[in-house]
Amino acid sequence: MINKRLLIKHLLAHNDENSFYDKKLKIDIGQTEGKGKFLKHICALSNSNPENNSYIVIGIKDEDNTIIGVDFFDDSKIQNLINAYLTNPPIVQYENIPFPHLPDHKVVGLVTIRATGKITSLRKNIWKYYSGAVFFREGSISMPKVFDVEIKDVNSKIVEAIENNAQNNIEHTLNAVFDFMQKRKDYNPQYKVFKEYFVICWAGQKKSIDGKAYFSRVDIELINEQVRLFFSTLDEVTIMIDNDTFKIIEYVNLGLHNSTQYYPLEETIINFDNNARYTIETRLMFKAPQYDKKILHRIYNTNNAILEKLKKGLSLTKQEEQKLKNLPITYLICYLNSFHEAVDKLNEAKPHLKAYNVESYILYKESMRILRKLKYN
């Protein structure tokens, strides 16, 4: 089993960007340009490596390989995005890898691309790239290319050696368990061994609502691979465990006028098999709350007025500042109730929320995460 933190270290230490490996400071698949660039790199790496895995490491300064990290990214539906835009899509997995020196909410993103052996191309237009375009890696650059010859496998032995050097062992596992228990000691850290092989550590702040146990500030890690499976400072989750599975149900707290309710968003089940393998299944559970359209029109117009004042640099009243805190969530609720332009307003608000109010910006990121899950489900 590959220790993903070791794998990233080996990629950074021994290999500059090349035909099987790319590194990025960040990606933004919420915007058309960022989505197009990401798909281009996936396409190029898949075509350049028909016989081995290729990788993108995210959260790295290009100049000196400094590990900066990125926000935890829990888009379990990223394969749906790949399938929608690429012909002969590779198998793509995005994983969040914690590093000890990073803040709790930061990780390194690891994208693993496993080709199908067929030429991958764009299925439809996106940004400045046209349907039918084929990309290939020329050194560290993803370039458009016409394929008229068979692709030669030149990277398999190199990638195999890197992956072999990143294999996990009992020392890495024990050290990681001890580190987790110490770092999360304020949130009741626990661990469980599944099938005498897999170790999951988790921690969270427990509270009871209507007799049901919920956890917030949740951190869940698969220690064997050094992969963070779940992290949130906002969401409430329930956790259920038996001898074969670890199940998480994630909830979102939505509502208007200080009247909120918990809605199940997504169920994640990690199944552990007897053959030293595991699978992760996710199921979207969300059903959007519906509200009176007249009330929502009033809230939507109020949000728009506040946003215009932010864009013009005008001061807000105390009442407007209070409403600003909930602006991302109320825009989200409007969008879920068929106010289709609300998502554009939410994107417009991003830089202004980031500059004006940290709390509102965190809620903006949470709202966009929910939308992303719904979009690609």
N, C-alpha and C positions, 0 to 999 in steps of 0.2 A: 504494500500500500504506500502510495506516494505522500510524503509530508510536503504539503503545498508551500509552506513557508520556506523550507529548504530548497524546493524547486525554484522559487522566485530568486532566492539568494544566488543559486548557481547560474541562473539566466543573467542576472545583473553582473555577477563577478567575472564570468568567462566569455560572455558573448555580447558584442554590440548588436544593434538592430540588424537583422538580416532576413533571409528568405523564409525563416520559420519562427521569427520572434519580432515583436514590435512592442514599444513602450509608449505610454501616453501620460500626460499630466492629469487629464480628465477626459471623459466623453459626455456628450449630451444628446441622448437619443430622444429627448422630448422636443427638440427643434429639428426642422427639416434639414438644415445644413449638417448638423451633428449626426443625424441619422444616416444621411447619405454617405458621409465620410466613414462612419463605422461600418456600414454595409460594404463599402469599397474595400476596406482592409480585410474584412471577413472573406470576401470573394477572392482577393489576391492571395491570401495565405492558404486558403483551401486549394486553389489551383496550383500553387507552388509546392504543395506537400501532399501528394496523393496517397502516400504510404505511411505517413507518420503524423503525430499531433503537431499542431503549431499553436503559438501562444501570443496573447496581448496582455501586458502587465500595465495596470492603470494606477496612477498616484505617484509617478516617478518623475523627478526633474530630469530633463533630457541632458542637460549640460554636464552634470556630475553624478548622476544616478542616485541622488538623495531621495530617500523614501519619505514623501510628504503625506501620502494617504488621501483617500476620498471618503465621502459619506457612505455608510452601509447602503448597499443597493440590493433590494430583495425582489427584483422582477423575475419571478419564476416563469414568466411567459415569454422570455426573450426569444425562445426557439420559434414561437408563433410569428414574431417580427421577421426572423430570418426566412421562414417558410413563405411569408407573404410577399417578400421582395426578391427572392433569389430562386432561380431555376437550378435543380440538382443541389439543394441546400445542404451544407455540411451539418453535422451535429455540433451544436454550440452550447457550452456550459459556462455560466458566469458564477464565480465563487468569491466570497469575501474572506480575506485572509488577515487575521489580526497580527500586529507586530507589537512587542512589549513597549517600545518607546513612543507609540502613537497614542493620542487621546482615546478615551473609550469609544467615542462615536466615529472614529476614523479606522479604516482598514485599507489594505491594498486589494484592488480588484484583479482577479485572474480570469481571463477568458481563454478557454480551451477549445480549439477548433479541430474537429475530426472529419476529414474529407470522406466522400463516398466513392472516390475513384473516377468520378465523372466531372466534366468541365462545368464549373459553376458560373452563371451569368446573371445579370439583372433581369428580373421578370417584368419590371415596369419602371417608368421614369421616376427619378427622385433627385431633387435639387438640380445640379447641372449635369447629372449622369443619365444617359438614355437607356431605354429598354434594349436588352440584347448585348449591352457592353460586357466585356470580359476583362478582368484585371489579373495581373501577375506581379510578383515581387521581383524587382530589379535591385539587388542589395537591400537597402533599407527603405526603398520607395515602392509604393503600390502604383503600378502603371497600367494603362489600357494596352491590350495586346491582341493581335490576331493569332489564333492557335492553328498552325498548319502542320505541326509535327507533334509526335508523342512527347509527353512531359517526362523528363528523366528524374528518377529518384536520387537525389544527392544528399538528403538530410537525415535519412532514417537512422544511420549508425550514430550520428552526432546526438540526435534527440534521444535515442535509446540510452546512450551513455549518461546524458544529463539526468534522465528520469531514474536510472539505476542508482546514481549517486544521491538521489533525493528520497530513497526508500526510508520509511519510518523504522524505528526500533524501540525497544522497551524503555531505554533511557530517555529518549525524546518524549515518549508518552507519559512517563512518571513525572518528569520535570514540568510538562505542560499542565498536568492535573494539579500539582502543588502550586504552580504559578496562578492558576485560575482560582483555586480555593483561597489563596492569600489576597489576590486582587479584589475579589468579590465578597470578602468576608462581611461587609455591611449588609449584604442582601441574601443571607441564608444560602450560601453556595452548596450544591449537592452534586453527586456523580452517580452514574450507574453503568455497570458493565453488561453488555448484551452479547449473548452467544460466546462468552468467554474470550471475546476478541475486540469488540468495539467499546469505546468509552465516550459517553456523553456527559459533559458538565453543564450545569445550568444554575442560574441565580435570578432572583426577582423579589420585588417588594410585594408581599401578600396582603390582600385586603378582602373583606367579605362584603358583598352587595346582595341583598335579598337572600341571604343564606348560601350564596354561591361564591366560591373562592376564585379570585382573579389575581393576576400578577402584573405589575408594571415594572419599568426599568429592567426589562428582561434581557438576559444574555444567554444564548445557548450555543455551545461549541461541540463539534465532533473532533475530539482530541487527536485521534489517530491521524487525521489528515490536516490538522491545524486549520479547520474551516469553521468560520462563524456562520451558523445556520440561521440565527435570528438575533436581532438587536433592536431595541426601541426604548426611548425614554418617555414616550407618550402613550402608546397603545396599551390596552389591557388584553391579556391572553389567559386562556385556560390551558392546563397541561394535564394530559392523561398518559399513564405509563403502564405497560404490561411487559411480559418477558420477551415479546417479539417486536413491539412497536413503541415509538415515542410520538405522541400526537399533540399538535398545537392548534388551537383555534384562536384566531386573531379577531379582535373586536375594534370597531371605531365608534367614538362617542359623538353623535351628531344631534343637532337640534337648534331651535330658535328661541330667543327671548329667555335665556337661562333655563329652558326646559329641554333637557337632553335625554338621550336613550342610547344604550349599547346595541349596536347592530353587528352580527357576525360578518366578517369580511372574507376570510379565507381559512381553509383547513389544510394543514400540512401533516402528512403521516410519513414517518421514516420507518421503513420495514427492514428488519435485520434477518438475514437468511443464515442457514447452517453452513453454507459454502463460502463463508467469509466475504459475502457481498451484501450490499444494502441498496435500497431504492428509495427515492423521495417522490411522493405523490402529492399534488396540490389540487384543491378544488375550491373554486370561487363560490361563496355562499351569499354574497351581498344582494340585498333587495333594497333599492333606494327608498327612503321615506318620502311620501308625497304630502305637499302642503297646498293651502289655498293660494290660487294664482294671484289674487289681488294683494295679499300680504307680501308675496314674493316680488311682485312688481314694485311695491314701495321700497322693499329692502334693496332690490337690484338698483333702482334709481339713486337711492341714498349712497350705496357703494360707489356708483359711477361718479357722483358728485365729490365724494371724498378722494377718489383716485385722481380726478382732475385737479383738485387743490394740491395734492402731492406732486403731480407733474409740473405744476406752476410754481412750486416752492412756497405756497401760502401756508400760514399757520392754521392748525386745526383747533376747534373748540374742544373743551373737555369731553363733551358728549360724543363728538366725532372721534376723538382719540380712543374712547371706550369701544366704539363700533369698529374702529380700525383693527383692534385685536382679533375680532371675529370675521374680518373681511374675507380671508381666504376660505373659511368654512362656509360662510353664507353664499359666496360665489359658487362654491362646489355644490351646495344644495340647490341653487338656482339652475345650474347646469343639469343636474340630475332630474330636475323637473321641467326639462325641455326649453330652458333659456340657453340656446346653443351658443350665443355670443359670449356667455359668461366665462367660458374657458379662455377666450381671447383676452378678455379683460383681466383675468387672473394672470396670464402671461405678461400683459402690460404692467401689472402691478409689481412684478418680481423685483426689479432693481430699486424701486421706491420703498418697498417693504424692507428690503435688506438694509437700506441706508437709514430708515426711520425707526424701525422697531424689531428687535431680535425675536421677540415672542411671535409676532405676526409672520416673520420670515420662516420660522420653524413650522408654523401651521401651513404656510404656503407649500413648503416641501412635502408635508404630509398629505395635503390635498392633491398635489400632482402625482404622488406615489399611488394614491387610490385610483386616480383617473387612468394612470398607466396600466394598472392591473386590469381595470375594466376594459380598456381599449384592446389589449392584446389577448384577452381571454378567448 
